[in-house]
């Protein structure tokens, strides 16, 4: 049992020991592993309602789901049209968006229904991200495009007319390697980084680019701290740069020179930085790289706190608030998921979908038979009174009992104060 507020979830490309693993960030010790799902691809690890772990297989057209407190994946097979290149799950755990090359499929996890298929990218989709309210998601790909989609619009409009993204950004000249979405729903900021060495900051509410940061090295990953005041940028060469947004430059496009880069740099990775994540208190930075290492850094001093070696290229690494059920094997999490359908569900029949839900036992049903008999015996003939006279009589009895309780309370307090004096 761990008392960590946060844990780290990582995966690598080797599939030698496990598919993904949970670590204690304070000591670097292994806490729990999830096996039998193959090696997850980059940007294909997600959690479902903080109760399940989901990954996309790196070589097979499949998804795998584990209960958060079990080593073995659930038996349900989630077959895809092809190998997943990116996966995202809505914050409420209802929808799963999967990219297969340049195509994006939207699934409903409870029914397995494929609700929509989007084909607006010209090359493979690298990243999928949901907003924190689950109303929109962002896709970015090898074609340098960053598209913002309304989830409800995609589900309802599909098959009736051509789909159009809410926003379409084509500001990157080379493939987009990572995207980070902040807090605040459609009023949030989001960042995208690319091999063209630029990091672009956008405002979702207006769909405008606020800032374009150009570095000396190709960028491979991005994240922000909880306050969204600092941007952390991983490069394809290994260094991790930090840029402070509290004092932004006066110009829209800002070229960060080599000397300024060296002032706020984290040095340790020998190869490309594949993933980044910041702890909820903003004190710790988690980074994974192609050099088969996961580093924990102190954000203020930029010093290494710990190294967690892996067996292959680190494909996913992120902080996770420790789920209550993660270390309690007695808690049974029922996976109410269905196998994915191969064809798109007709949009005019979406309202007819049947969703299975888990109904917990009602508290009233747990009352013993004797208690029930005792409760009904106080009522004449064991029947609940249905006339006005009986209801008035019972209300008077309740008021009488309340007055007795009040007198007993006042008497007890008076005597307690008298003894103290």
VMD Tcl script that draws the C-alpha trace (Angstrom):
set ca {
  {0.00 0.00 0.00}
  {1.37 3.41 -0.98}
  {0.58 6.73 0.69}
  {1.77 8.74 -2.34}
  {-0.37 11.65 -3.42}
  {0.92 11.13 -6.94}
  {2.47 8.19 -8.76}
  {4.20 7.92 -12.12}
  {2.86 5.67 -14.89}
  {5.38 4.71 -17.58}
  {5.74 2.36 -20.53}
  {8.52 1.46 -22.96}
  {8.96 -0.25 -26.30}
  {10.55 -3.47 -25.03}
  {7.58 -5.40 -23.53}
  {10.08 -7.51 -21.59}
  {8.75 -7.12 -18.04}
  {5.35 -5.44 -18.39}
  {3.22 -3.32 -20.68}
  {3.14 -0.35 -18.29}
  {4.17 0.19 -14.71}
  {3.41 2.43 -11.72}
  {6.26 3.93 -9.67}
  {6.65 5.68 -6.33}
  {8.09 9.05 -7.36}
  {9.70 9.61 -3.95}
  {11.76 6.42 -3.86}
  {11.69 5.18 -7.44}
  {10.33 1.80 -6.36}
  {8.00 -0.31 -8.46}
  {4.43 -0.38 -7.09}
  {2.27 -2.29 -9.58}
  {2.63 -3.45 -13.18}
  {0.17 -4.30 -15.94}
  {1.04 -7.24 -18.14}
  {-0.08 -9.00 -21.30}
  {-0.85 -5.98 -23.48}
  {2.29 -5.75 -25.54}
  {4.38 -2.63 -25.85}
  {2.25 0.57 -25.90}
  {2.94 3.11 -28.62}
  {3.74 6.75 -27.97}
  {0.74 8.86 -26.88}
  {-1.46 5.77 -26.48}
  {-1.64 5.48 -22.67}
  {-4.70 6.85 -20.87}
  {-6.80 6.31 -17.74}
  {-10.56 5.72 -17.71}
  {-12.34 7.52 -14.86}
  {-9.30 6.86 -12.65}
  {-10.34 3.20 -12.43}
  {-8.83 1.59 -15.54}
  {-5.61 1.81 -17.54}
  {-5.85 1.79 -21.34}
  {-3.01 1.38 -23.83}
  {-2.70 1.00 -27.59}
  {-0.53 -1.83 -28.88}
  {2.57 -0.69 -30.77}
  {2.49 -3.48 -33.38}
  {-1.05 -4.93 -33.32}
  {-4.42 -3.31 -34.13}
  {-5.65 -3.59 -30.55}
  {-6.34 -1.71 -27.33}
  {-5.88 -3.26 -23.89}
  {-7.63 -2.28 -20.64}
  {-6.68 -3.22 -17.06}
  {-8.54 -2.57 -13.80}
  {-6.38 -0.12 -11.88}
  {-5.74 -2.74 -9.12}
  {-5.14 -5.85 -11.29}
  {-2.11 -7.13 -13.19}
  {-4.17 -8.93 -15.85}
  {-6.01 -7.17 -18.65}
  {-9.76 -7.69 -19.00}
  {-10.87 -10.42 -21.39}
  {-12.77 -8.13 -23.77}
  {-10.88 -7.68 -27.06}
  {-10.83 -4.20 -28.55}
  {-9.95 -4.72 -32.20}
  {-9.14 -1.69 -34.37}
  {-8.96 -1.19 -38.15}
  {-5.19 -0.79 -37.83}
  {-2.34 -0.11 -35.43}
  {-3.19 2.88 -33.20}
  {-0.93 5.89 -33.57}
  {-2.63 7.99 -30.86}
  {-5.33 7.43 -28.23}
  {-7.31 9.75 -25.93}
  {-10.15 9.10 -23.46}
  {-12.66 11.75 -22.40}
  {-12.32 12.85 -18.74}
  {-15.63 11.19 -17.79}
  {-14.51 7.89 -19.32}
  {-17.39 7.74 -21.82}
  {-15.67 8.21 -25.17}
  {-12.42 6.92 -26.64}
  {-10.83 8.60 -29.66}
  {-8.35 6.46 -31.59}
  {-6.14 7.47 -34.52}
  {-5.21 4.83 -37.08}
  {-2.73 6.54 -39.37}
  {-4.56 9.63 -40.76}
  {-8.06 8.44 -39.72}
  {-9.66 9.22 -36.34}
  {-12.38 6.93 -34.95}
  {-14.70 7.95 -32.10}
  {-15.96 5.07 -29.91}
  {-18.41 4.88 -27.03}
  {-16.75 2.60 -24.48}
  {-19.94 1.36 -22.79}
  {-21.50 0.12 -26.03}
  {-18.49 -0.34 -28.30}
  {-20.28 1.69 -30.99}
  {-18.15 3.53 -33.52}
  {-19.91 6.90 -33.59}
  {-17.83 8.71 -36.21}
  {-14.81 8.50 -38.47}
  {-12.79 11.61 -39.28}
  {-10.45 11.85 -42.26}
  {-9.16 15.40 -42.41}
  {-5.43 14.82 -41.89}
  {-3.24 14.04 -44.88}
  {-0.69 12.00 -42.94}
  {-0.60 9.97 -39.74}
  {-2.02 11.53 -36.56}
  {0.64 11.71 -33.83}
  {-1.28 13.16 -30.88}
  {-4.86 13.32 -29.56}
  {-5.83 15.42 -26.54}
  {-9.17 16.18 -24.83}
  {-10.01 19.45 -23.14}
  {-10.53 19.06 -19.39}
  {-14.32 19.41 -19.74}
  {-14.47 16.69 -22.41}
  {-16.41 18.80 -24.91}
  {-13.63 19.11 -27.50}
  {-10.52 17.24 -28.58}
  {-7.42 18.23 -30.53}
  {-5.62 16.21 -33.19}
  {-2.14 16.86 -34.57}
  {-0.18 14.93 -37.13}
  {2.69 14.38 -39.50}
  {1.18 16.86 -41.95}
  {1.87 19.74 -39.55}
  {-1.86 20.34 -39.02}
  {-3.47 20.98 -35.62}
  {-7.27 20.57 -35.66}
  {-9.76 21.32 -32.87}
  {-12.98 19.25 -32.91}
  {-16.28 19.57 -31.08}
  {-17.15 16.09 -29.80}
  {-20.92 16.60 -29.91}
  {-20.72 18.10 -33.40}
  {-18.64 15.17 -34.68}
  {-21.08 12.59 -33.31}
  {-24.27 14.32 -34.46}
  {-23.24 15.65 -37.85}
  {-21.37 12.58 -39.08}
  {-23.06 10.89 -42.08}
  {-25.36 13.91 -42.58}
  {-22.83 16.33 -44.04}
  {-19.09 16.78 -44.34}
  {-17.25 17.30 -41.09}
  {-15.37 20.52 -40.47}
  {-13.03 21.22 -37.59}
  {-13.86 24.07 -35.24}
  {-10.33 25.42 -35.76}
  {-7.69 24.41 -38.26}
  {-4.09 25.53 -37.68}
  {-1.41 24.99 -40.30}
  {1.34 27.09 -38.74}
  {3.90 24.29 -38.43}
  {6.15 23.51 -41.39}
  {7.11 20.02 -40.18}
  {5.33 17.20 -38.27}
  {3.73 18.11 -34.95}
  {5.32 15.94 -32.25}
  {3.27 16.80 -29.14}
  {0.36 18.89 -27.82}
  {-0.52 20.04 -24.31}
  {-3.98 21.37 -23.36}
  {-4.41 23.51 -20.25}
  {-7.31 23.84 -17.84}
  {-10.51 25.78 -18.42}
  {-12.37 23.95 -21.15}
  {-12.71 26.13 -24.25}
  {-11.15 29.08 -22.41}
  {-7.88 27.23 -22.01}
  {-4.49 27.66 -23.63}
  {-2.84 24.90 -25.56}
  {0.68 24.43 -26.90}
  {1.95 22.47 -29.87}
  {5.57 21.63 -30.71}
  {7.11 20.45 -33.93}
  {10.28 19.26 -35.57}
  {10.44 22.72 -37.15}
  {11.88 23.90 -33.77}
  {8.84 25.99 -32.84}
  {6.42 25.96 -29.91}
  {3.15 27.73 -30.60}
  {0.74 28.86 -27.87}
  {-2.94 29.19 -28.84}
  {-6.08 30.55 -27.20}
  {-8.93 28.06 -27.62}
  {-11.72 30.56 -27.02}
  {-10.72 32.79 -29.94}
  {-8.76 30.32 -32.05}
  {-5.78 32.66 -32.34}
  {-2.06 32.08 -31.91}
  {-0.74 34.14 -28.99}
  {2.96 33.33 -29.12}
  {5.44 31.55 -31.37}
  {8.67 30.46 -29.67}
  {11.49 29.36 -31.98}
  {14.39 27.37 -30.53}
  {17.71 26.13 -31.90}
  {16.80 22.41 -31.65}
  {13.89 20.35 -33.02}
  {11.22 19.94 -30.32}
  {9.76 16.53 -29.46}
  {7.54 17.00 -26.37}
  {5.82 19.71 -24.33}
  {4.02 20.20 -21.03}
  {3.10 23.03 -18.67}
  {2.97 23.38 -14.90}
  {-0.31 23.53 -12.97}
  {-0.40 27.33 -12.97}
  {0.38 27.33 -16.71}
  {3.10 29.87 -16.08}
  {5.99 27.70 -17.26}
  {6.37 25.70 -20.48}
  {8.74 22.71 -20.52}
  {10.03 21.66 -23.93}
  {11.83 18.42 -24.72}
  {14.13 18.30 -27.72}
  {15.24 15.59 -30.13}
  {18.81 16.08 -28.91}
  {18.16 15.50 -25.19}
  {18.09 18.89 -23.39}
  {14.82 20.08 -21.84}
  {14.15 23.82 -21.93}
  {11.88 25.89 -19.71}
  {10.23 29.14 -20.76}
  {8.45 31.47 -18.33}
  {5.11 32.82 -19.60}
  {4.72 35.30 -16.74}
  {7.02 37.70 -18.59}
  {6.22 37.01 -22.25}
  {8.06 38.85 -25.02}
  {6.43 41.92 -26.56}
  {6.46 40.39 -30.02}
  {4.34 37.51 -31.30}
  {7.28 35.53 -32.72}
  {10.27 35.23 -30.44}
  {13.54 33.51 -31.30}
  {15.22 32.07 -28.21}
  {18.98 32.30 -28.70}
  {21.47 29.68 -27.58}
  {22.73 31.73 -24.63}
  {19.23 32.25 -23.23}
  {18.41 28.57 -23.72}
  {21.30 27.51 -21.50}
  {19.96 29.52 -18.56}
  {16.91 27.29 -18.10}
  {17.94 23.88 -19.32}
  {17.68 20.37 -17.84}
  {20.66 18.25 -18.95}
  {20.63 14.49 -18.59}
  {19.01 12.73 -21.53}
  {21.41 11.55 -24.24}
  {18.73 11.08 -26.91}
  {15.33 12.51 -27.81}
  {12.92 13.39 -24.99}
  {9.72 11.49 -25.81}
  {7.35 12.59 -23.01}
  {7.05 15.16 -20.21}
  {4.77 15.64 -17.20}
  {4.74 18.01 -14.21}
  {3.51 17.13 -10.71}
  {0.44 18.86 -9.33}
  {2.53 20.99 -6.94}
  {4.83 22.06 -9.76}
  {7.93 20.92 -7.88}
  {8.81 17.84 -9.93}
  {9.26 17.27 -13.66}
  {8.98 13.77 -15.11}
  {10.70 13.04 -18.43}
  {11.14 9.93 -20.55}
  {13.53 9.51 -23.41}
  {14.80 7.35 -26.24}
  {17.87 6.66 -24.08}
  {15.68 4.20 -22.09}
  {15.60 6.32 -18.95}
  {12.94 8.17 -16.96}
  {14.27 11.17 -15.03}
  {12.71 13.01 -12.10}
  {13.82 16.65 -11.83}
  {13.44 19.44 -9.30}
  {11.90 22.22 -11.38}
  {13.34 25.14 -9.39}
  {16.97 24.00 -9.26}
  {16.85 21.87 -12.45}
  {18.67 19.10 -10.62}
  {18.10 15.38 -11.16}
  {16.30 13.74 -8.25}
  {16.12 10.19 -9.52}
  {16.69 7.97 -12.53}
  {14.38 5.04 -13.34}
  {15.98 2.83 -16.01}
  {13.82 1.01 -18.56}
  {14.45 -1.74 -21.11}
  {13.53 0.23 -24.22}
  {12.59 3.65 -25.53}
  {10.20 5.28 -23.06}
  {6.94 5.76 -24.96}
  {4.73 7.19 -22.19}
  {5.43 8.78 -18.81}
  {2.94 10.82 -16.81}
  {1.97 11.77 -13.28}
  {-1.29 10.37 -11.92}
  {-3.15 11.24 -8.73}
  {-3.11 7.98 -6.81}
  {-6.47 6.24 -7.31}
  {-8.11 5.01 -4.12}
  {-8.57 1.49 -5.51}
  {-5.06 1.05 -6.95}
  {-3.61 -0.78 -3.95}
  {-6.76 -2.47 -2.65}
  {-7.11 -5.89 -4.28}
  {-10.46 -6.50 -2.60}
  {-12.18 -3.71 -4.51}
  {-13.85 -5.21 -7.56}
  {-14.00 -2.91 -10.55}
  {-16.52 -4.14 -13.09}
  {-15.41 -3.22 -16.64}
  {-18.67 -2.31 -18.36}
  {-17.05 -2.10 -21.80}
  {-18.08 -3.77 -25.03}
  {-15.95 -4.88 -28.01}
  {-15.52 -2.18 -30.62}
  {-17.75 -2.36 -33.67}
  {-16.18 -2.45 -37.12}
  {-18.72 -0.21 -38.83}
  {-19.96 3.25 -37.93}
  {-23.23 3.21 -36.00}
  {-26.00 5.08 -37.90}
  {-26.25 8.62 -36.56}
  {-30.07 8.59 -36.66}
  {-30.10 5.61 -34.28}
  {-27.62 6.87 -31.68}
  {-30.45 7.61 -29.26}
  {-31.41 3.91 -29.38}
  {-28.07 2.71 -27.97}
  {-28.40 0.79 -24.73}
  {-25.73 1.52 -22.13}
  {-25.15 -0.95 -19.31}
  {-24.58 0.67 -15.93}
  {-23.65 -0.78 -12.56}
  {-26.36 -0.19 -9.95}
  {-25.06 -0.50 -6.42}
  {-27.19 -2.18 -3.78}
  {-29.62 0.21 -2.19}
  {-29.03 0.92 1.47}
  {-32.64 0.17 2.26}
  {-32.21 -3.29 0.75}
  {-29.47 -4.10 3.26}
  {-31.82 -3.80 6.25}
  {-32.41 -7.18 7.82}
  {-35.80 -8.86 7.77}
  {-36.12 -8.51 11.56}
  {-35.51 -4.77 11.33}
  {-38.16 -4.48 8.66}
  {-40.65 -6.42 10.79}
  {-39.85 -4.23 13.78}
  {-40.38 -1.11 11.71}
  {-43.74 -2.19 10.39}
  {-45.01 -3.56 13.70}
  {-45.09 -0.05 15.17}
  {-47.77 0.84 12.61}
  {-51.23 -0.62 13.13}
  {-51.81 -3.69 10.96}
  {-48.31 -3.24 9.50}
  {-49.60 -0.76 6.95}
  {-48.35 2.73 6.26}
  {-51.03 5.25 7.25}
  {-52.73 6.73 4.25}
  {-55.31 9.05 5.84}
  {-54.82 12.61 7.01}
  {-55.63 11.95 10.67}
  {-52.90 9.33 11.04}
  {-50.33 11.62 9.37}
  {-51.19 14.50 11.75}
  {-50.96 12.15 14.72}
  {-47.50 10.93 13.70}
  {-46.26 14.48 13.14}
  {-47.36 15.44 16.67}
  {-45.52 12.41 18.01}
  {-42.37 13.51 16.20}
  {-42.60 17.01 17.67}
  {-43.12 15.53 21.15}
  {-39.98 13.37 20.78}
  {-38.00 16.39 19.59}
  {-39.03 18.38 22.67}
  {-37.97 15.50 24.97}
  {-34.57 15.32 23.25}
  {-34.13 19.06 23.67}
  {-34.91 18.91 27.40}
  {-32.48 16.01 27.88}
  {-29.73 17.92 26.05}
  {-30.25 21.09 28.14}
  {-30.28 19.07 31.35}
  {-27.01 17.32 30.44}
  {-25.27 20.57 29.51}
  {-26.44 22.30 32.68}
  {-25.14 19.52 34.91}
  {-21.84 19.30 33.02}
  {-21.24 23.05 33.47}
  {-22.21 22.84 37.13}
  {-19.65 20.09 37.78}
  {-16.92 22.06 35.99}
  {-17.58 25.13 38.12}
}
mol new
graphics top color blue
foreach p $ca { graphics top sphere $p radius 0.5 }
foreach p [lrange $ca 0 end-1] q [lrange $ca 1 end] { graphics top cylinder $p $q radius 0.2 }
display resetview
